[in-house]
Amino acid sequence: MTMGDNNKSLHAKMIIDVIIGPVLERLEKRDPAVSQTLRSAIMKADAALPGFTFDFLRGIMKKAEVADQFDMGETLLRLGGSPEIYDELRINRPEKAFHELNRCAEYLKKILGRIPEQITDRKQFLETIKEIANAIRLLLDAINGVGSLLPDNGSRQLMEERKKDFVRYSKKFSNTLKEFFKDTNQNQSVFLSANYLIYQTNLILRTVKECL
């Protein structure tokens, strides 16, 4: 699989999280059956044809003659940090540890979503990077905090794997930033790496919800 294919696959997953997911969440409040049917169909289509949602959205944009007006990586990053997508992934449990996990995940995604606005201002971007590093540490602490509250049926081991993946992508993000400051024309690499972090954060929340 080429780097372009990897990017397309990530963008397709992000489209489901930040565009399709919130729409279906609103639809579910009016017609749960239709929402669940659409969600299942979309997920099956994307599993059978990886990148389907990306191609579908790009096709609509081209038909509307607006495809060239949007940078997909930047747009998804901005949307990924939007509060509008939090409801679908929020864990609705009374325990403090779950509230903390929700809060820390939202905090990290919000800061990552500011990157496109701040990346051209070196001083401001450096401050944002410090905030991101702190938010990552807080989220890791929150992940550890919910571990003991999950059923001991393989869920805890699965969460450990999710956490390792999150740490791996956090390190990749850090390395991408180092390369960016050597060559500040690499905005797209930063956007891509930040989108991976948002996706991994969403995956952690989704995994916790599925394990409960």
C-alpha positions as CSV (number, residue, x, y, z in Angstrom):
1,M,0.0,0.0,0.0
2,T,1.4,3.4,-1.0
3,M,1.6,6.5,1.2
4,G,-1.2,8.0,-0.9
5,D,-3.3,4.9,-0.1
6,N,-2.6,5.3,3.6
7,N,-3.6,8.9,3.5
8,K,-6.8,8.1,1.7
9,S,-7.6,5.3,4.2
10,L,-7.1,7.7,7.1
11,H,-9.2,10.4,5.5
12,A,-12.0,8.0,4.8
13,K,-12.0,7.0,8.5
14,M,-11.9,10.6,9.6
15,I,-14.8,11.4,7.2
16,I,-16.9,8.8,9.1
17,D,-15.9,10.2,12.5
18,V,-16.2,13.9,11.8
19,I,-18.8,14.3,9.0
20,I,-21.0,11.2,8.7
21,G,-21.0,10.2,12.4
22,P,-22.4,13.5,13.7
23,V,-25.1,13.6,10.9
24,L,-26.2,10.1,11.8
25,E,-26.1,10.9,15.5
26,R,-28.7,13.7,14.9
27,L,-30.7,11.4,12.6
28,E,-30.8,8.8,15.3
29,K,-32.7,11.1,17.7
30,R,-35.5,11.3,15.0
31,D,-35.3,7.8,13.5
32,P,-33.0,5.3,15.2
33,A,-33.8,2.5,12.8
34,V,-32.9,4.5,9.7
35,S,-29.7,5.9,11.3
36,Q,-28.5,2.4,12.3
37,T,-29.3,1.0,8.9
38,L,-27.3,3.8,7.2
39,R,-24.4,3.5,9.6
40,S,-24.2,-0.3,9.0
41,A,-24.3,0.1,5.2
42,I,-21.6,2.8,5.2
43,M,-19.3,0.8,7.5
44,K,-19.8,-2.4,5.3
45,A,-19.2,-0.4,2.1
46,D,-16.0,1.1,3.5
47,A,-14.8,-2.3,4.8
48,A,-15.4,-3.9,1.4
49,L,-14.0,-1.0,-0.6
50,P,-11.4,0.8,1.6
51,G,-11.6,4.5,1.0
52,F,-15.2,4.3,-0.2
53,T,-16.3,7.3,1.9
54,F,-13.4,9.4,0.7
55,D,-14.2,8.7,-3.0
56,F,-17.9,9.3,-2.3
57,L,-17.3,12.7,-0.7
58,R,-14.7,13.7,-3.3
59,G,-17.2,12.7,-6.0
60,I,-19.9,15.0,-4.5
61,M,-17.4,17.9,-4.2
62,K,-16.3,17.5,-7.8
63,K,-19.9,17.4,-9.0
64,A,-20.5,20.6,-7.1
65,E,-17.2,22.0,-8.5
66,V,-15.8,22.8,-5.1
67,A,-13.2,20.0,-4.8
68,D,-10.3,22.4,-5.5
69,Q,-11.5,24.8,-2.8
70,F,-10.8,22.4,0.0
71,D,-7.7,20.9,1.4
72,M,-9.0,17.6,2.7
73,G,-6.3,17.0,5.4
74,E,-6.7,20.6,6.8
75,T,-10.5,20.5,6.6
76,L,-10.7,17.2,8.4
77,L,-8.3,18.4,11.1
78,R,-10.4,21.5,11.7
79,L,-13.6,19.4,11.9
80,G,-11.8,16.8,14.1
81,G,-11.3,19.5,16.8
82,S,-14.9,20.7,16.6
83,P,-17.2,20.2,19.7
84,E,-20.0,19.1,17.4
85,I,-18.4,15.6,17.0
86,Y,-18.0,14.9,20.7
87,D,-21.5,13.8,21.5
88,E,-21.4,10.6,19.4
89,L,-18.1,9.4,21.1
90,R,-18.8,10.6,24.6
91,I,-18.9,7.9,27.3
92,N,-22.0,8.2,29.3
93,R,-21.0,6.7,32.6
94,P,-21.2,8.3,36.1
95,E,-17.8,7.3,37.3
96,K,-15.3,10.2,37.5
97,A,-12.6,8.3,35.5
98,F,-14.9,8.2,32.5
99,H,-15.7,11.9,32.8
100,E,-12.0,12.6,32.9
101,L,-11.3,10.5,29.8
102,N,-14.0,12.4,27.9
103,R,-12.6,15.7,29.0
104,C,-9.0,14.9,28.2
105,A,-9.9,13.5,24.8
106,E,-11.9,16.6,23.9
107,Y,-9.2,18.8,25.1
108,L,-6.5,17.2,23.0
109,K,-8.7,17.1,19.8
110,K,-9.6,20.8,20.3
111,I,-6.0,21.8,20.4
112,L,-5.0,19.7,17.5
113,G,-7.9,21.2,15.5
114,R,-6.3,24.7,16.0
115,I,-3.1,23.7,14.1
116,P,-4.1,24.9,10.7
117,E,-4.7,28.4,12.1
118,Q,-1.5,28.6,14.0
119,I,1.1,26.7,12.0
120,T,2.3,29.8,10.2
121,D,2.9,31.7,13.4
122,R,6.1,30.1,14.8
123,K,5.8,31.6,18.3
124,Q,2.1,30.7,18.7
125,F,2.6,27.3,17.2
126,L,5.4,26.5,19.6
127,E,3.0,27.3,22.5
128,T,0.4,25.1,20.9
129,I,2.9,22.2,20.7
130,K,3.5,22.6,24.4
131,E,-0.3,22.4,25.0
132,I,-0.5,19.3,22.8
133,A,2.3,17.6,24.8
134,N,0.6,18.3,28.1
135,A,-2.8,17.1,26.7
136,I,-1.3,13.9,25.5
137,R,0.1,13.2,29.0
138,L,-3.3,14.0,30.6
139,L,-5.0,11.7,28.2
140,L,-2.6,8.8,28.9
141,D,-3.3,9.3,32.6
142,A,-7.0,9.2,32.0
143,I,-6.7,6.0,29.9
144,N,-4.8,4.4,32.8
145,G,-7.6,5.6,35.1
146,V,-10.4,3.7,33.3
147,G,-8.4,0.5,32.8
148,S,-9.5,-1.1,36.1
149,L,-13.1,-0.2,35.5
150,L,-13.3,-2.2,32.3
151,P,-14.6,-5.9,32.4
152,D,-11.7,-8.3,32.7
153,N,-12.7,-10.3,29.6
154,G,-10.0,-9.2,27.3
155,S,-11.1,-5.6,27.3
156,R,-8.2,-4.4,29.5
157,Q,-5.7,-6.1,27.2
158,L,-7.4,-4.5,24.2
159,M,-7.2,-1.1,25.8
160,E,-3.5,-1.6,26.5
161,E,-3.0,-2.2,22.8
162,R,-4.9,0.9,21.9
163,K,-2.8,2.9,24.4
164,K,0.4,1.5,22.8
165,D,-0.8,2.6,19.3
166,F,-1.7,6.0,20.7
167,V,1.8,6.4,22.1
168,R,3.3,5.3,18.8
169,Y,1.4,7.9,16.8
170,S,2.2,10.5,19.5
171,K,5.9,9.8,18.8
172,K,5.4,10.0,15.1
173,F,3.7,13.4,15.6
174,S,6.7,14.6,17.6
175,N,9.1,13.4,14.9
176,T,7.0,15.1,12.2
177,L,7.2,18.4,14.1
178,K,11.0,18.1,14.2
179,E,11.0,17.6,10.4
180,F,8.6,20.5,10.0
181,F,10.9,23.0,11.8
182,K,13.7,21.9,9.4
183,D,11.5,22.5,6.4
184,T,8.4,24.6,7.1
185,N,6.9,23.7,3.7
186,Q,5.7,20.4,5.2
187,N,2.3,21.6,6.5
188,Q,0.6,18.6,5.0
189,S,2.7,16.1,6.9
190,V,1.8,17.9,10.2
191,F,-1.9,17.9,9.3
192,L,-1.7,14.2,8.4
193,S,0.1,13.2,11.6
194,A,-2.3,15.3,13.7
195,N,-5.3,13.6,12.0
196,Y,-3.8,10.2,13.0
197,L,-3.7,11.4,16.6
198,I,-7.3,12.5,16.5
199,Y,-8.4,9.2,14.9
200,Q,-6.5,7.2,17.5
201,T,-8.1,9.3,20.3
202,N,-11.6,8.6,18.8
203,L,-10.6,4.9,18.5
204,I,-9.8,4.8,22.2
205,L,-13.2,6.3,23.1
206,R,-15.0,4.0,20.8
207,T,-13.2,1.0,22.2
208,V,-14.1,1.9,25.8
209,K,-17.8,2.3,24.8
210,E,-17.8,-1.1,23.1
211,C,-16.1,-2.8,26.1
212,L,-18.6,-1.5,28.7
